[in-house]
Each structure stands twice: as structure tokens, then as C-alpha cells.
Amino acid sequence: MAQHFDRSGTEVGPDGVRRYTGLPQNLLQLLHATVDAHPDSDALVELGGERVSYRQLWDRAARVAGGLRAAGVAPGDRVANRLTNGNDWVYTFWGTLLAGAVVVPVNTRFAPPEVRYVIDDSGAAYVVEPGSALPDGEPLEVTDQAHTDLAGIFYTSGTTGFPKGAMTTHENFLSNIETCLRCLGLPRDEQLSTLISVPLFHVTGCNSQLLVVTAVGGTAVVMPAFEVAAFLRAIADEHIAVLTTVPAIYWLALQQPGFADVDTSSVRALSYGGAPIAPDLVHRLQAAFPTARVGNGFGLTETSSVSTYLPDEYAAEHADSVGFAAPVVDLDVADPDPATDVGELLIRGPNVVAGYWRKPEQTAETFVDGWLYSGDLARIDAEGLVYVVDRKKDMINRGGENVYCVEVENALAAHPAVGEVAVVGVPDPMMGEKVGAVVVPLPGRDLDPQELVAFATDRLADFKVPQYVAVRTDPLPRNPGGKVLKPPLREQTHWQPVR
């Protein structure tokens, strides 16, 4: 399979995994080198808040580390970060590592039972809560972590309805940083800025934006909450060079009446991912950002972010592809269909996480002989372009957020008037897909869609709550084995939106 990205400075180990050579030992060595080289440069800008230099970032993170140690956090302990986007989130991230502990970012959109599960499952020794002061103490700097030491646990939704913690090592983080620099073609000698409009608790915002600009002494401009006018103003005001977000945000930005007046000339790299994108939107982005190279990045929480990338020269013609293998990534498909060459996408590389926290059985099923079984059905053409054609797992991709149907079905099935329920994706021009539920009431019971949504809101994160509900009296269609047939539900249901 042809390689389309720079593979210099890499080597294949005895385990068959290609790795970058010359990486720092850990994330803290990377940050320390940047602080030494650019102490007074802007490291962080929180929109509507403070500008912070690299020297200030290190000093504040070290005090957070000291406060965690004073609170009893020992090396290897987990620290749950429940904060929303902002400078404090970043201080907590680096402060946790400087204490020798492990970062556990918590999805701020999780419902209370989901939050409790993540905190309990991770065994967090400390929880950084929104609205509370950050830990503060005498500066502490533990910087001798090994390449293979655990640095973070990012929780991803699971088909069982329980999130799984992806154990991310320092090498996983560092490999993804190097991959992003190479795939985006970013220079190492320029202090570029990026605009973080996606959540930092996701691997895209943290691993492929915050940490990438940190590696080159650039500036992370952080949006505490997404607002399209602020997004457009920041591009010009902060001379944003690197934009990375989901297609829905680009779509919304281009719809704004004043977009033509926005100065986009600073943008050099514009990437998208996390959801399907229409070819027309790719063409519109190339026209709207004429100085930028446009590309599609694809990856999973289990791959620390980027596994494949579709560069600018392929972006419009092959908009339905997620691109070529990243420089140190090997790809394959398991059990390909002889007629279509479609099989489960397998991924191998130093970016693949060490497994799932405290879930040995699921780890053994998903990580086999060095390969990650992604759960995505894909084909790879002769040129090496990857086309993800379906999901092996029953999942909806809502604007970059993964929603597992079984989790939503379980929540709705608990309603006292629901007899049967099936959850499917409803196509949406902005979000890619939205959550739709087909429900059959119990005999003699009435079912109000709005009341059902209110019921779900108390049990699910907001992005998992159905936005469309169809109530039917006929039983759900099933195959001879009793499994619900979802294709006819997608094709034949007349969807009614609910608030």
C-alpha cells in the first residue's frame, strides 16, 4: 500500500509496529522544551478571559500539582477533570501530569449517572469540580514518566451502555502530535495558533489541537462555549492558522450573513472529521478559505485521535473517503466480503491505546495481536484510500458525538408506557445524523412524544436524547431470530421532530 505522508525518522520494532524515533520521553518533557524556547509567548487565550504565557502555564500547572499532592494524590492515581473548556481545564491537565497522576477528562454533557460511573470506574482519587477553586500548593514537578506510562483515560461510549476508559500512554499522545504535524504539513519553526471550538474532553480538542500547537510553541485559543459569531471573530482577531472542527460547525459558519466579510487569510490548514461531510460542503470550504489546505481526519478515542488523513488534493474528488494511513499507522480489513472488499477496519500503530481500563474481556476482544478492531466496516482501494461504509456497531454519529442506539433504547424502555423501542439515525444536513426513536406503546397506554423526551432527558446526556419520535401501533419489524430490522424503520418512518 502506497504511503502519502513523510515516514522519515521512523522504524519498525520487533512487534511489527512502526514508531517515530526521537520523540520526547513524555508529554512534560515536550512542554518543558517549549517553555524554555518560548517562555513569554502566548500559550493560551480563553475567549473573553485571560491570555497566558508558557512560563505562566508551567507555573500555574505546577501549583495545581502541588495542591493535588497536598490533597493526597499519589503518582499513578487518577484525577477526574469535570471542567468545561477554558484555561482552568488546561491547568488541570498539565497539573495532573506534573503530580505524576493520570488525567481522566469527563464529558461535560454526561448525565449524572454517567458521571458517577466514570468517576467510580476510574477510581479517581480527586475530582476537579466546576465552580470550585483549583487545587493549589507548593509547586511540584514530577517529570520522569516513561514512554509507556499511563497518562490519560478518555472514556468512550460502549455498546453495553457503559463507557469504556481508553488507556492512553505518553507515547500514544506524542505519536498523535507528530502525526498531526506531518499530515497537516505544519512547520516546526512557526508559532501557529489554533481555535479550539470542540470540547477539550474529546481527543480531537485535546490531542490534535491543544497538544499539537504546544509542541511548536503556538497558541491555543479556547472557546468556553461555542457561539458562531465569536468563532468567526476569533479567526480574524487571533490570526488563526489551524482550524479543526466538525462539519456541522463549518456548515453553520458558512450560513452566516456576514461570513463574506470575515478575514480568513491567516488560515493555512483546515481539517474536519467526526461526522460525514457532503462534497458540496468541501467545495464551499475550499472557496471560503482560499489560503488553507483542506483535509479530512479520521480516528477514534482508541487511536488517540488521527489514524487516517485525506489531504487537500484529494478532498473534493474523494470527499467520501477518510484518506490514507497516517505515517506510522498500518491498516487492514478483517474478513473482507469477496464481492465488495468490505470488512472490519483494523488499525495498528503507536497511537493505539493500551486497552480499556479495568475491562480485560473487552480489551481482549478489541485489541488482538497488536491490531485494533475498530468496529467500522470499510474498504481500502488500490491507492490506499480508506472508505468507511457502515458501522459494525449499532451507533449514530451526531455531529461528532457517538450515540450508541442500545444505550438510548435501554433508557426509553424504562418508561412505563413503552412496549417496544428502536433507535436509529435520522439524516440531517448540519449534524450528519440526529437521534430518532420508533416506539410502540404498551396495550391500552397512550404515549406522548414530548413527555418521552423529557423522561429521557433525566437519564441521558443531552446529545443522546431523541430529537425525533415516531409512535406506531404495529409491532416493530423483526427477523426470524427476533432481531429488530432497522433498515425499513429508517426508510419508511415519517419522523416528527420534538423539542
C-alpha positions, 0 to 999 in steps of 0.5 A, spaced: 500 500 500 502 506 497 504 511 503 502 519 502 505 522 508 513 523 510 515 516 514 522 519 515 525 518 522 521 512 523 522 504 524 519 498 525 520 494 532 520 487 533 512 487 534 511 489 527 509 496 529 512 502 526 514 508 531 517 515 530 524 515 533 526 521 537 520 523 540 520 526 547 520 521 553 513 524 555 508 529 554 512 534 560 518 533 557 515 536 550 512 542 554 518 543 558 522 544 551 517 549 549 517 553 555 524 554 555 524 556 547 518 560 548 517 562 555 513 569 554 509 567 548 502 566 548 500 559 550 493 560 551 487 565 550 480 563 553 475 567 549 473 573 553 478 571 559 485 571 560 491 570 555 497 566 558 504 565 557 508 558 557 512 560 563 505 562 566 502 555 564 508 551 567 507 555 573 500 555 574 500 547 572 505 546 577 501 549 583 495 545 581 500 539 582 502 541 588 495 542 591 493 535 588 499 532 592 497 536 598 490 533 597 493 526 597 494 524 590 499 519 589 503 518 582 499 513 578 492 515 581 487 518 577 484 525 577 477 526 574 477 533 570 469 535 570 471 542 567 468 545 561 473 548 556 477 554 558 484 555 561 482 552 568 481 545 564 488 546 561 491 547 568 488 541 570 491 537 565 498 539 565 497 539 573 495 532 573 501 530 569 506 534 573 503 530 580 505 524 576 497 522 576 493 520 570 488 525 567 481 522 566 477 528 562 469 527 563 464 529 558 461 535 560 454 533 557 454 526 561 448 525 565 449 524 572 449 517 572 454 517 567 458 521 571 458 517 577 460 511 573 466 514 570 468 517 576 467 510 580 470 506 574 476 510 574 477 510 581 479 517 581 482 519 587 480 527 586 475 530 582 476 537 579 469 540 580 466 546 576 465 552 580 470 550 585 477 553 586 483 549 583 487 545 587 493 549 589 500 548 593 507 548 593 509 547 586 511 540 584 514 537 578 514 530 577 517 529 570 520 522 569 514 518 566 516 513 561 514 512 554 509 507 556 506 510 562 499 511 563 497 518 562 490 519 560 483 515 560 478 518 555 472 514 556 468 512 550 461 510 549 460 502 549 455 498 546 453 495 553 451 502 555 457 503 559 463 507 557 469 504 556 476 508 559 481 508 553 488 507 556 492 512 553 500 512 554 505 518 553 507 515 547 500 514 544 499 522 545 506 524 542 505 519 536 498 523 535 502 530 535 507 528 530 502 525 526 498 531 526 504 535 524 506 531 518 499 530 515 497 537 516 504 539 513 505 544 519 512 547 520 516 546 526 519 553 526 512 557 526 508 559 532 501 557 529 495 558 533 489 554 533 481 555 535 479 550 539 471 550 538 470 542 540 470 540 547 477 539 550 474 532 553 474 529 546 481 527 543 480 531 537 480 538 542 485 535 546 490 531 542 490 534 535 489 541 537 491 543 544 497 538 544 499 539 537 500 547 537 504 546 544 509 542 541 511 548 536 510 553 541 503 556 538 497 558 541 491 555 543 485 559 543 479 556 547 472 557 546 468 556 553 462 555 549 461 555 542 457 561 539 458 562 531 459 569 531 465 569 536 468 563 532 468 567 526 471 573 530 476 569 533 479 567 526 480 574 524 482 577 531 487 571 533 490 570 526 488 563 526 492 558 522 489 551 524 482 550 524 479 543 526 472 542 527 466 538 525 462 539 519 456 541 522 460 547 525 463 549 518 456 548 515 453 553 520 459 558 519 458 558 512 450 560 513 452 566 516 450 573 513 456 576 514 461 570 513 463 574 506 466 579 510 470 575 515 478 575 514 480 568 513 487 569 510 491 567 516 488 560 515 493 555 512 490 548 514 483 546 515 481 539 517 474 536 519 472 529 521 467 526 526 461 526 522 460 525 514 461 531 510 457 532 503 462 534 497 458 540 496 460 542 503 468 541 501 467 545 495 464 551 499 470 550 504 475 550 499 472 557 496 471 560 503 478 559 505 482 560 499 489 560 503 488 553 507 489 546 505 483 542 506 483 535 509 479 530 512 481 526 519 479 520 521 480 516 528 477 514 534 478 515 542 482 508 541 487 511 536 488 517 540 485 521 535 488 521 527 489 514 524 487 516 517 488 523 513 485 525 506 489 531 504 487 537 500 488 534 493 484 529 494 478 532 498 473 534 493 474 528 488 474 523 494 470 527 499 467 520 501 473 517 503 477 518 510 484 518 506 490 514 507 494 511 513 497 516 517 505 515 517 506 510 522 499 507 522 498 500 518 491 498 516 487 492 514 480 489 513 478 483 517 474 478 513 473 482 507 466 480 503 469 477 496 464 481 492 465 488 495 472 488 499 468 490 505 470 488 512 472 490 519 477 496 519 483 494 523 488 499 525 495 498 528 500 503 530 503 507 536 497 511 537 493 505 539 491 505 546 493 500 551 486 497 552 480 499 556 481 500 563 479 495 568 475 491 562 480 485 560 474 481 556 473 487 552 480 489 551 481 482 549 476 482 544 478 489 541 485 489 541 488 482 538 495 481 536 497 488 536 491 490 531 485 494 533 478 492 531 475 498 530 468 496 529 467 500 522 466 496 516 470 499 510 474 498 504 481 500 502 482 501 494 488 500 490 491 507 492 490 506 499 484 510 500 480 508 506 472 508 505 468 507 511 461 504 509 457 502 515 458 501 522 459 494 525 456 497 531 449 499 532 451 507 533 449 514 530 454 519 529 451 526 531 455 531 529 461 528 532 458 525 538 457 517 538 450 515 540 450 508 541 442 506 539 442 500 545 444 505 550 438 510 548 433 504 547 435 501 554 433 508 557 426 509 553 424 502 555 424 504 562 418 508 561 412 505 563 408 506 557 413 503 552 412 496 549 417 496 544 423 501 542 428 502 536 433 507 535 436 509 529 439 515 525 435 520 522 439 524 516 440 531 517 444 536 513 448 540 519 449 534 524 450 528 519 445 524 523 440 526 529 437 521 534 430 518 532 426 513 536 420 508 533 416 506 539 410 502 540 406 503 546 404 498 551 396 495 550 391 500 552 397 506 554 397 512 550 404 515 549 406 522 548 412 524 544 414 530 548 413 527 555 418 521 552 423 526 551 423 529 557 423 522 561 429 521 557 432 527 558 433 525 566 437 519 564 441 521 558 446 526 556 443 531 552 446 529 545 443 522 546 436 524 547 431 523 541 430 529 537 425 525 533 419 520 535 415 516 531 409 512 535 406 506 531 401 501 533 404 495 529 409 491 532 416 493 530 419 489 524 423 483 526 427 477 523 426 470 524 431 470 530 427 476 533 432 481 531 429 488 530 430 490 522 432 497 522 433 498 515 425 499 513 424 503 520 429 508 517 426 508 510 419 508 511 418 512 518 415 519 517 419 522 523 416 528 527 421 532 530 420 534 538 423 539 542 
